[in-house]
Amino acid sequence: MISKIPYLIALIILLTACTGNRSSDTAIPYNKVLHAEQFRHHVDYFNRMENENIAQAIPNSDVWEWMKANVPLFECPQDNFEEIYYYRWWSLRKHIRKTPIGYVFTEFLVERPYADKYNMIACAMGHHINESRWLHNPVYLNDYIHAWYRGNKGKPMDKIHQFSNWTAHALYNRYLVDGNKEYLLEMLPDLENDYLTWENERKLPNGLFWQEDVKDGMEESISGGRKVRNIRPTINSYMYGNAIALSKMAQLSGDSEKIAFYRSKADTIKWLVQEKMWNSQSKFFETILSNGDFALVREAIGYLPWYVNMPDEGFEDAWKQILDPQGFLAPFGMTTAERRHPAFRSHGCCRCEWDGAVWPFATSQTLTALANLLNNYQQNSIGIYAYFRHLELYVESQYYHGRPYIGEYLDETTGYWLKGDQERSRYYNHATFNDLVITGLIGLRPREDDTIVINPLLPPGKWKWFCLDNILYHGKIITIFWDEDGSRYKRGKGLHLLINGEEIAAAEKLEKLIYTP
């Protein structure tokens, strides 16, 4: 008799993963390559290394069970990569807070006077969505987004526009992972109203958008000032990404008029950014000052057009700067302004300066943009080595006094966390990291359809093996592993893709792998 057990297990996985309002943290069973208990020692160490003086919805005593139920498993031969991967999940859940209106994510654990209700700050909302879209339990993000847009007696929170945001873009990217069309379209009216509000608040007669650098979360920049209104690559990239996302949501709802409406808005922003914000002398997208002149400084925000896949091909020379020590390459990471500029690190210290110091917020945005470039463009300006090297520097920077640490910002030459001794900086939830591992380094590229694309950005010869397991994607459990000689996992040489424990595609080399059902 043919056993029905594998079929029933697969059915349970599919039904559980597709339940949009699942509220319990229960691990999904299937035949794994990795086993969670292999990695418990990381969490035990993280719990021992601190005095847990602030606990929110998931205290240290519960974090291991929560992680087993919620996060993809990862192992690799480079110990610091693996350690920081689990550290970032461990630190992320510290920011999950239970409130009367549901779960929310905080940015700081300590209360901030400029925060909204429940210590919520909108600045890193897009980062929170991109990172947390890989959690198995959708309730955390579902509640969080509802809180921002409907938590103020059915209306948006008062301070939702205190900072620029790319929420529609991020939520569409979340849909590419979980496939929950119903939730996405439920949010569509809120996101449309949000877009219109941004247009009313920040759109100039020339069609571009202005912003103060402090309201990008990027105060004390070389190109601007806390109260200076400039045309910045930030908000213009976000508005393009949001318009594209809204057009795609309209496509899901079958509204042809709205598809064209938002597509037209996106096309206009794209043309203006390429025509007006590209400095052909510096070969970079630059801030435009209030007098219409370029700011004449390359800043990491000039890479944001690629964060939303905006530019046509032909602008890729800008990326040569990330491997230039006079550009953005520093011993401890990617600087926020080019190092050759006379005003680099000129604003003093420790007032949240974006004049060159390394900020995880910007690093994660730029690496996401670079992964987009390497996956979506035909170009010869930069290769996968650049991605790995900067991700490696990012890993190396996330230590303080010899222990894993994530804070606000750090010195580019010493690696010293500039607010590291302040309680406000500890566990700063202001960037992504694990999403960069999943979608960039290991290379799972989320899509609308059921085709699965794996394109690892790992240079040849770096690692002989790795495995990313227990990934909840389109209602199925995905496993990706690389075994150069077949000795690590005993399942054959090469790159392998499994769905619900069953191998469905493989390649002998570490190269792009495409599976189409």
N, C-alpha and C positions, 0 to 999 in steps of 0.2 A: 504494500500500500504506500502511496506517495504521501509524505508528511505534509500536513497543512500548517505546521508551526511557522516556518519561515514566512509564508504568506500572511499569517495573522500578525506576526511581529511587524512586517512592513506596513500593514494596514493601520496598526496602532500608531506607528511613527508618523504616518501621513496625517491621520486624523488629529493627533495631539499637536503636531507642528502647525497645522493650519487653523487652530482655534485661536482667533484673534484676541479673546479676552481671557486667555489662560492666566490665572493668578497664582498658582502654586509653583514652587521651584522643585520640580521632580525630574531627575535625570532620565533621558530617553535610552532604553536598552537596545543594543545591537552588537554585532560582532566587530569589536574594535581592533585596530592595530596598536594603539596606545591604550594604557589603562591609567585612570586618574590617580591611583595610589602611588604611581611612579613619581608624581610631582608634588605630593603633599609636603615633602620636606621644605619646599620653597615657602609655603604658607606658614608652616611651623616657625621657620626662621623669621619671617616678617612679623609674626605675632610676638616673638620673643624680643625683637630689637627695639620695641617702642613701649612707651607708657601711653596706653590708650586713654587719653584725657578727654576726647570727644568721640562719642559713638552716636550714630544715627539709626537708620532702619535695620542695618545689618552689622552688628558688632563683630569684633574679632572672634568671639566664641562661636559664631555661626558662619563665618566667611568660607570655611572649607566646604561645607555642605552646599552653600550657595554657588560657589565656583564649580563644583562638580556638576551641578544641575544646569549651569548657564553658559559656560565659556568653552570655546574650542581649545583642544589640547595641542601643545606644540613642543617639539624637541628638536635640537640641533647640536652639532659638536662644539659650538662656540658658547661656552658657559654663560657669558654675560648677556648674550642675546636671549637665551632661555630664561635667565633669572629676571631680567627686566620685563620680559613678556608677562610673566606671572605677577610680578610686582605691580604692573600697571592695571591689571584686572583687580588685584587686591586693593589698590588705592582708589580705583574708580568707585567701587561699591561703598567706600566711606562717604561718598557724596550723594548717595541715594537716601532721601529723607521722606518719611511718611508724614503727610499733612492732612488736614480736613478735606482737601480737594484731591487727594490721591498722592502718588509718589512724584517727587520732583528731584532734579539734580542740582546741587549747589556747585559753585565755583571755588569758594573758600569755605573751610570748615568753621572758621571764626565768623561771627556776625559782622557785616559791613554796613556802615551807615547809609551808603548810596544804593544798597540792594533793594529789590522789591520785596513783596511778602515772602515769608519762608526763606529769606536770604538768597533768593533767586536773582541772578544777573544774566542778562541776555547776550553778553558779548560772545561767549563761546558756545552758544546753543547749537550751531552747526557742527562743531567738533563733538559735542555730546551725542548728537544724533549719529554721526558717522561712526564713532567708536562703539556706541551701545547697540547699533543695529545688529551686531553679531551675538548679543545675548539671546538665549533660547526663550526666555520669558518676555513676551512683548509688553506686558503691563507697565513696566517702568517708563518706557518711552511713550506709550499711548497716554498715560496719565500726565506725563511731563508736558507734552505738546498741548493737551487739553488745558492744562493749568495756565500756560502762557496765553493761549488764545481765548479761553472761556472761563478762566478762574476768577475773574473780577465781576461776580454777579452776572455771568454769561457773556461778559465782554473781555477784551484783551487786558492783560496787566498794564498798569499805568506806565511802567518803565520798559515796555517791550521795545520801544524805539530809542532807548537811551544809548544803544550801540547799534551799529550796522549789523545786518544779519543776512544769511543766505539760506533761510529755513526751507523755502519751497524746493530749492535745489537739493538740500540735504534729505528732505523727506522723500523726494522722488528716488534718490539713491538708496534710501532705506527700502522702498518698494521693490527695487531691483534685487534685494536680498530676500525679503520675506514674501513677496508676491501678494500682499494684502491690499488688493485694489479697493475694497470697501472702505477701509480706514482712510486711505489716501483721498478718495473722492469725497468722503465725509468732511475732510479738512479743506477741500477746494474753495468753498465760499470764503472761509476765514483767510486763506492765503491770497485770494484775489483782493479782498479788502485791504490786506496788509500791503500788497503791491501798490494799490492806488494811494494809500496813505503815504508811502515813501515818495511816490511821484509828486504829491502835493507838498511834501515837506522839503524835498531836496533836488527836484529837477529844475535845471536852468533853461532859459529860453533856447539855448543852442542844442538842447536834447541830452546833454551829459548831466551827471549828478555831482554835487559837492558834498563834502563832509569835513568836519573838524577831526584832526588826527586822534584826539582823545576819545572821540565817539566811535572811532574804529578800534579802540582799545590800544592805541599806538602813540601815546603821548610823548612829547619831547623828541619828535623826529627831526631829521635834518631838513626835510622838505616843507615842514609846516610848523604848527604850534597848537597849543591847547584850545585856542579860540579862533584859529585862522581857518577860513573857509576856502578850501582848494578843491579842484577837480582831481580826485585821487583814483588810482587803479583799483582800489579796494571796492568801494561802493558801486562803481560802474561794472566791475566784474560780477559782483553779487547780483546786481539788477539784471544783467544779461542771463546769468545762470537761473535766476528765479523765473524770468520770462520764458526761457526754454522749458523749464520744468512745468510751468503752467500750461504751455502749449501741449506738452505730452500728456498731462492730466486731462486736458480737454479732449485729446485723441482717445483716451481710455473711456471717456464718457460719451463719445460720439458727437461732440459739438464742433462742427466744421467751422462755424463762424469764430469761435474762440480760438481754435487752432490757428487760424490766419491772423487773428487779432494779436495774440501774444508772440507769434512768430515774427510779425512785422515789427513789434517793439524790440525784440531781440536783434533783428537784422539792422535796425537803426543804430542801436547801441554799438554793435560790432563795427559797423562802418565808421562811426564817429571815433571810437577808441583807436582803430587802426589808422585813421586819417589824421586825428588830432593829437593823440597821446603817444604815438611812436616817434621818438627822437632819432632821426636817421643818422645823426652824428655819433651819438653814444650807442646806437643800436639797442635801444631799451625803451620799454613803456615807462614813462615818467609822470610824476605829478605835474599838473599845470597850476601855476600860481594865479591869484586873483587878477593880476594885470595881463594874463594871457601868455606869459612866458613859461618855458620849461623850468622846473626846479633845478635842473642840471646836477642831479645826483641819482645814481642807480641805487634803488632800495629793493629789498626782497619783495615788496608788494608789487613790483613790476612783473613778477612771475604769475600773479593771480589770474590774468586772462587765460592761462593754460589750466588753472584749477577748474575752470568751467568749460574747457575745450572751446574757447572763443576764437583764437586767431586762425586765419588762413595759414597755409604753409608759406614760409618765406621770412619769418621773424625769428627763427631758431638760433641765430647767432647770439642772442641775449644769454643763452644758457652756457656759453663758454666761460662766463664770469664765475660760475659756481666752483670751478676747479682752479681758479686764479687766486693765488695768495694776496694779490692786490685787489681782488674782487671780493668774493664772499667766503672764501675758504680760509678758516682759521684753525688753530690746533684743537679747539674744543667745540667746533661746530660751524654752522652757517650763520654768518653775521646778518644783521638786519639792514645794514648799509654797506656800500663798498668801502674797503679799508683804505683805499688810496685817497679818499675825499678829505680835504683839509678840515672839515667839521666832524670827522669820525670820532666818536666818543668824546665830544667836546662839551657836553652838557653837565659834566660833573657825574656824581654817582648816587644811585639808590633812590631816585625819584621816578622810577619806571621809565627809563630812557630807551627809546627806540632809535637811537643815533648810531647803532652799530653793535651793541651787545647781543648775545645769542638768546633768542626767545623761543621756547618750544612751540608757542602758538604759530609763529611764522615758519619755523622749521617744518612742522607737520603740514602746513598749507603748501609750502614750496615742494616738499617731497611728493605730496599728492599730485601737484601740477606736473612734476617731472615724470611720475609714473604715467600720467595721461599722455605726455609728449612721447614717451618711449613706446607706448602701446598704440596710439592713435594717429601718429604722424610719420610720414616718410622724411627722414632728415639724417644728416651726417655730422651735426654739430656736437652731439654728446651721446655717450653710450651708457650701458648698464653699470659700468664701473662707478660712475659718478653717483648713481643711486645707492649702491651698496656702501661706498665710502662715507657718504653723508649719513646714512642710516646707522652705520657703525659708530661714527662720531656722536650721533645722538644717543646711542646706547652708552658709550663711554662717559658722556656728560652726566648721566643720571645716577651719580653717586655723590655722597657728601659724607665726610669723615669715614670713608671706607664702606658705607652702607648704601643700599639703594635709596634713591631720593628723586622726587620731582618737585620743582619749585617754579618761581616766576621767571627769573632770567639769570644769566651767568656771564662772567668775564670770558671773553673769547680766547684769551691766551693762557689763563691759569686754570680755568674750569671752576673757579670759585663762585658759588651761588650767592648773588649779591644781596639777597634778603634771606639767606639760608638760616640765619639765627633768629629770624622772626617767626612767630607761630603762624602768622597769616600766610606765609609762603609754603609751609609744609603741605604736601599732597595737593598742590595747586592743580585744579581740574580745568585746564585751559588749553588743551591740545589733544591730538591723537597720537598713538604709537602702534597699538595692536592692529588697527585698521591698515597701517602702512605695511606691517608684516604680512597680513592676510592678502591684501589686494595688490601690493607692490612686490615685496620680496618673494613670497611664495606664488603670487600672481593669479589668484582667483578673481577674474574680472566680471563683476555682476552685470547681468543682462536682463532685458525684458523677456526674451524667449527661453526655451529649454536647452538651447545649445550651451555647453559649458566650455569656457576658455580658460586655460591655465597657461600663464606666460611668466615664469619665474625671472626676476631681475637679479639673479645670483650669478656673478661672473664664474666662468669655468674654472674648476680646480679649487674653489674656496671651501666648499663643504662636500664631503663624500656621501653624506646622507642628511635627511631631515624628514619630519613628518608633521603635518597639520591635520588634526583629526577632530571628529565630533563637531563639524561645522554644520549648523542648521541653515540650509539654503534651499529656497523654493519648496519648503515642506519636506525635504529629504536630508539625510545625514551624509555629508561629503567627507571623504578622506583623500588627502593628497600626500604622497611620499616619494622621495628620491633616494635610491639606493644604488650607488655607483657600481658596486660589484656583486650586489645581491646578498651580502653577508650580514647586513644589519637586521633586515626584516624577514629574510628567508622566503620572499615571495617573488623573487626574480630581480634582474638588473633593471635599472632605468627609472623613469618617471611614471608613476601609476596614479590613476584616478579610480576611486571606489564610490559607489552610491549604496547606502544602507548595507555596507559591508561586502558588496559584490563588485569585483573589478569590471569596469566597463570600457577602459581605454588605457593605453600605455605607450611609451616611447623609449627608445634605447638611450637617447641623449637628453640632456637638460635643455629642452627647447619648448617652443609653444606647442601645447597639446589641445586639440579641439575635439570635443565629442558632440555629435548631433544625433539625437534619438531617432 
